[in-house]
Amino acid sequence: MNKRKRDIILIAVLLLVALVGYYLVNQGDDGSYVEVVCEGRVIGTYSLKQDGEYALNGGTNIIKIENGEAVMIYADCPDHICIKEGKIRKEGQCITCLPNKLTVTVHSADSDVDWYN
């Protein structure tokens, strides 16, 4: 088999893996609320059905809930990776701010999954 044929096969396999990964990430039901955990303690739960902005952890972070999605819009950490994570709405998705030890996780009201045990 020549080099060009192997390259085409490799590209096709990588494309297939990417498509399957995208499909798996976007699977799941829409959540009904987010749970905010700081240093292992639940510090708040917020419905995804009610729009609003919420200061977390004494104002170190702010989440915005709009149209059934949550997004971190402010963080006082140096790298702002949590802001760059984007919007979450599917059950099990989360936004994590490591410097502030904060996690925002989407849950469904009818879920029987215990994410912390």
C-alpha positions in Angstrom: 0.0 0.0 0.0 1.4 3.3 -0.9 1.9 6.3 1.4 -1.0 8.3 -0.1 -3.5 5.5 0.4 -2.4 5.1 4.1 -2.8 8.9 4.6 -6.3 8.8 3.2 -7.3 5.9 5.4 -5.8 7.6 8.5 -7.7 10.8 7.7 -10.9 8.9 7.3 -10.4 7.0 10.6 -9.6 10.3 12.4 -12.7 11.9 10.9 -14.9 9.0 12.0 -13.5 9.1 15.6 -14.1 12.9 15.7 -17.7 12.4 14.5 -18.4 9.6 17.0 -16.8 11.7 19.8 -19.0 14.7 18.9 -22.1 12.6 18.9 -21.3 11.1 22.3 -20.6 14.5 23.9 -23.9 15.9 22.6 -25.9 12.9 23.8 -28.0 13.1 26.9 -31.0 14.9 28.1 -31.3 18.5 28.8 -30.8 19.2 32.5 -33.3 21.0 34.7 -30.9 22.7 37.2 -27.3 23.4 38.0 -25.6 22.5 41.3 -22.7 24.6 42.5 -20.1 22.9 44.6 -17.2 24.7 46.3 -14.5 22.7 48.2 -16.8 19.7 48.2 -19.8 21.5 49.7 -23.0 22.3 47.7 -23.3 26.1 47.9 -26.3 26.5 45.6 -28.7 25.1 43.1 -30.3 27.1 40.3 -33.1 26.2 37.9 -32.2 26.3 34.2 -35.8 27.3 33.5 -35.3 30.7 35.3 -33.0 33.3 33.6 -30.7 35.2 35.8 -27.1 36.0 36.9 -25.8 34.6 40.2 -22.7 35.5 42.2 -21.0 32.4 43.5 -18.4 31.9 46.2 -18.6 35.4 47.6 -18.5 36.9 44.1 -15.3 35.2 42.8 -17.4 33.8 40.0 -20.7 34.7 38.3 -22.9 32.4 36.2 -25.6 33.4 33.8 -28.5 31.2 33.1 -30.4 32.0 29.9 -32.6 29.9 27.6 -32.0 26.7 29.6 -28.2 27.1 29.4 -25.6 28.1 32.1 -22.3 29.9 31.3 -19.6 31.4 33.5 -19.4 35.1 32.7 -17.0 36.3 35.3 -14.1 34.7 37.3 -11.4 36.4 39.2 -8.9 33.6 38.5 -5.9 34.4 36.4 -6.5 32.0 33.4 -10.3 32.3 32.9 -10.5 28.7 31.5 -13.9 28.3 33.2 -15.2 31.2 31.1 -13.8 29.7 27.9 -15.6 26.4 28.6 -18.8 27.9 27.2 -22.4 27.1 27.7 -23.7 23.9 29.4 -27.2 22.4 29.3 -26.9 18.6 29.1 -27.1 16.4 32.1 -23.6 15.7 33.5 -21.9 18.7 31.8 -19.9 20.9 34.1 -17.8 24.0 34.3 -14.9 23.9 36.7 -12.8 26.8 38.1 -9.8 25.1 39.7 -8.2 28.2 41.3 -11.5 29.0 43.1 -12.3 25.3 43.8 -15.7 25.7 42.2 -17.7 23.3 40.0 -21.1 24.0 38.3 -22.8 20.7 37.2 -26.0 20.2 35.2 -28.5 17.7 36.7 -31.9 16.5 35.7 -34.7 16.4 38.2 -35.5 12.8 37.4 -31.9 11.6 37.4 -30.9 8.7 39.6 -27.1 9.3 39.1 -25.2 10.4 42.2 -22.3 12.4 40.8 -20.3 12.8 44.1 -20.2 9.2 45.5 
